[in-house]
Amino acid sequence: MSRIIKILIIMVCISGCRCPQAEKLCITSDLGRYRFLSFENLPGPPGGCLATYQDPHGSLVSVRVVPERPDLFGDGGVPVPFEKHFVYRRRAGQGTLVGWNSGGVGVTVLLSDKAVPEGPVLRAYLFKYRSSVTAEVDRTREQLDVLRQKSLRRPKDAAVHLELARKYRKLGDNVMAAQEYHISTDADRMCFDCYLEMGTLYRELRSWDLAIRAARRAAGLRPENPVPVVLLGDLFYAAHNGQEALHSYRAALELGPGEKEAQRVSKRIWELQHGKYMIELLPGARKKRAN
């Protein structure tokens, strides 16, 4: 194929029609009761595709396939079994977001109105892209067994308990993860990572008071670090405490977070300055407070 023809194919793909390379990643046919609805090329790099399907009742499933191994879901995703496979799952509005890696490919499936992973679309993509999460779960369980034995020999080693907390969390066992975070902080009151990660875990569990307490401790240990201060802002924002969120976000900006985080924080500050989550005192209360 000549170079000119290759360039023309690339230009046509960018313009919005189906790229043969991208189309091979997605399934462009009906899957069980789900009718194939649409196909879209994703801009690169990394590129990839987005395919949408619909069942007779109007329920939608969107599948994104990218030729890379993305970080799946951050704090919110936990491994769950689906038939013979493990996949990562988290809630997404009224639906469920499912994801897994397969070699050098990342797959995410948005089930618009399902509470659990299910259905022929998910089954078809798992047949096409075998999940590596199953092997990751097995590896994590083996590592967990080794760490448990190590913790018996070194019960006061905060680093061991911190790693245990991380492994439990990766497996979705948040109760045991919280317990290990607390053991790690009992063993080392100066463990910054222990308090910071404990704060993010309690944020995920929506235990705002415990999360704020842990984040404040982390911020006190490293006052020059913007990460726990941003976390405090996010926690107060999620708890609808506008004044404290504004105070934390302003303090975080002064510490110089990364460019992307600074933009997000600045947007939050603008929202709060324009009244979001701010308590408006009634005239009588204002007068009483002034006196």
LINPE-V425171 format. One record per pair of residues at least 12 apart in sequence whose ideal C-beta (glycine too) atoms are under 7 Angstrom apart, sorted by sequence separation. I is the first residue (numbers start at 1). J is the second residue. If there is no record, write none. Layout:
i->I j->J
i->I j->J
//
This chain:
i->39 j->51
i->50 j->62
i->51 j->63
i->77 j->89
i->87 j->99
i->88 j->100
i->109 j->121
i->165 j->177
i->168 j->180
i->199 j->211
i->202 j->214
i->233 j->245
i->236 j->248
i->253 j->265
i->26 j->39
i->77 j->90
i->87 j->100
i->97 j->110
i->98 j->111
i->109 j->122
i->147 j->160
i->151 j->164
i->181 j->194
i->215 j->228
i->219 j->232
i->252 j->265
i->253 j->266
i->38 j->52
i->50 j->64
i->76 j->90
i->37 j->52
i->73 j->88
i->95 j->110
i->96 j->111
i->165 j->180
i->199 j->214
i->233 j->248
i->23 j->39
i->37 j->53
i->48 j->64
i->49 j->65
i->72 j->88
i->95 j->111
i->109 j->125
i->147 j->163
i->164 j->180
i->165 j->181
i->181 j->197
i->198 j->214
i->199 j->215
i->215 j->231
i->216 j->232
i->232 j->248
i->233 j->249
i->249 j->265
i->36 j->53
i->37 j->54
i->48 j->65
i->73 j->90
i->95 j->112
i->147 j->164
i->181 j->198
i->215 j->232
i->35 j->53
i->48 j->66
i->92 j->110
i->95 j->113
i->96 j->114
i->107 j->125
i->22 j->41
i->34 j->53
i->35 j->54
i->48 j->67
i->94 j->113
i->95 j->114
i->96 j->115
i->98 j->117
i->161 j->180
i->165 j->184
i->195 j->214
i->199 j->218
i->229 j->248
i->233 j->252
i->249 j->268
i->250 j->269
i->34 j->54
i->46 j->66
i->47 j->67
i->96 j->116
i->147 j->167
i->181 j->201
i->212 j->232
i->215 j->235
i->249 j->269
i->18 j->39
i->34 j->55
i->46 j->67
i->96 j->117
i->19 j->41
i->31 j->53
i->33 j->55
i->46 j->68
i->77 j->99
i->107 j->129
i->161 j->183
i->162 j->184
i->195 j->217
i->196 j->218
i->229 j->251
i->230 j->252
i->18 j->41
i->25 j->48
i->26 j->49
i->28 j->51
i->33 j->56
i->144 j->167
i->161 j->184
i->178 j->201
i->195 j->218
i->212 j->235
i->229 j->252
i->246 j->269
i->25 j->49
i->27 j->51
i->42 j->66
i->98 j->122
i->105 j->129
i->143 j->167
i->177 j->201
i->211 j->235
i->16 j->41
i->22 j->47
i->26 j->51
i->22 j->48
i->23 j->49
i->73 j->99
i->158 j->184
i->161 j->187
i->192 j->218
i->195 j->221
i->226 j->252
i->229 j->255
i->246 j->272
i->22 j->49
i->34 j->61
i->72 j->99
i->102 j->129
i->140 j->167
i->174 j->201
i->208 j->235
i->230 j->257
i->245 j->272
i->13 j->41
i->89 j->117
i->102 j->130
i->102 j->131
i->158 j->187
i->162 j->191
i->192 j->221
i->226 j->255
i->87 j->117
i->102 j->132
i->140 j->170
i->157 j->187
i->158 j->188
i->192 j->222
i->208 j->238
i->226 j->256
i->242 j->272
i->100 j->131
i->101 j->132
i->140 j->171
i->156 j->187
i->162 j->193
i->174 j->205
i->190 j->221
i->196 j->227
i->200 j->231
i->208 j->239
i->224 j->255
i->226 j->257
i->230 j->261
i->237 j->268
i->69 j->101
i->100 j->132
i->162 j->194
i->165 j->197
i->169 j->201
i->196 j->228
i->199 j->231
i->203 j->235
i->233 j->265
i->245 j->277
i->100 j->133
i->158 j->191
i->137 j->171
i->242 j->276
i->69 j->104
i->82 j->117
i->230 j->265
i->233 j->268
i->242 j->277
i->243 j->278
i->68 j->104
i->70 j->106
i->158 j->194
i->241 j->277
i->242 j->278
i->26 j->63
i->67 j->104
i->69 j->106
i->80 j->117
i->240 j->277
i->67 j->105
i->68 j->106
i->26 j->65
i->25 j->65
i->65 j->105
i->66 j->106
i->82 j->122
i->237 j->277
i->85 j->126
i->65 j->107
i->63 j->107
i->64 j->108
i->87 j->131
i->86 j->131
i->88 j->133
i->63 j->109
i->85 j->131
i->87 j->133
i->86 j->133
i->61 j->109
i->62 j->110
i->86 j->134
i->61 j->110
i->85 j->134
i->61 j->111
i->61 j->112
i->86 j->137
i->60 j->112
i->59 j->112
i->59 j->113
i->79 j->133
i->61 j->119
i->63 j->121
i->79 j->137
i->61 j->121
i->63 j->125
i->53 j->121
i->34 j->120
i->33 j->120
i->34 j->121
i->32 j->120
i->31 j->120
i->31 j->121
i->79 j->171
i->31 j->124
i->79 j->172
i->78 j->172
i->27 j->124
i->27 j->125
i->27 j->128
i->75 j->200
i->76 j->204
i->75 j->204
//
